Amino acid sequence: MKKNIVILSKPISWVSLMLIVVPPVLYFTDAVTMEIMNALLLAGTLIWFVTAPLWMRGE
């Protein structure tokens, strides 16, 4: 069970990092509004802080 959580949390945390990196670029190119960018940044941050400790404990 614990190994499954580690296997699932690692890719989820990498996707959350993409939610932190990509939205500012999209905002800079006027592809999204500031409200959408802020929402994506908040979601990415929250997901990162929940999932990253799950797989970083063993490393």
C-alpha atoms as one frame of an Amber mdcrd trajectory, in Angstrom:
protein
   0.000   0.000   0.000   2.736   2.444   0.970   4.672   1.753  -2.231   1.530
   2.468  -4.288   1.198   5.856  -2.641   4.806   6.678  -3.481   4.353   5.535
  -7.081   1.229   7.680  -7.486   2.428  10.753  -5.621   5.606  11.250  -7.647
   3.979  11.910 -11.050   1.207  13.915  -9.411   3.767  16.177  -7.767   5.573
  16.649 -11.098   2.286  17.667 -12.724   1.731  20.130  -9.895   5.120  21.673
 -10.650   3.957  22.153 -14.214   0.909  23.959 -12.789   3.354  26.329 -11.120
   5.609  26.911 -14.147   3.234  27.014 -17.130   0.496  29.487 -16.054   2.826
  32.521 -15.768   4.067  31.818 -19.296   0.491  31.566 -20.523  -0.353  34.820
 -18.760   2.673  36.519 -20.305   1.435  35.484 -23.761  -2.119  36.646 -22.933
  -3.496  33.125 -23.211  -5.101  33.200 -19.740  -6.352  35.874 -17.388  -4.725
  36.729 -14.097  -7.578  35.080 -12.181  -7.073  31.775 -13.988  -3.306  31.998
 -13.522  -3.695  32.627  -9.793  -6.120  29.723  -9.434  -3.738  27.361 -11.242
  -0.783  28.541  -9.171  -2.710  27.988  -5.952  -3.838  24.528  -7.056  -0.313
  23.558  -8.084   1.136  24.778  -4.800  -1.412  22.940  -2.675  -1.017  19.717
  -4.644   2.781  19.952  -4.407   2.767  20.394  -0.625   0.432  17.423  -0.212
   2.144  14.988  -2.601   5.869  15.820  -2.477   6.463  14.791   1.162   4.929
  11.390   0.434   7.683  10.379  -1.971  10.512  12.529  -0.608  10.502  10.830
   2.801  12.418   7.830   1.555  15.021   9.787  -0.400
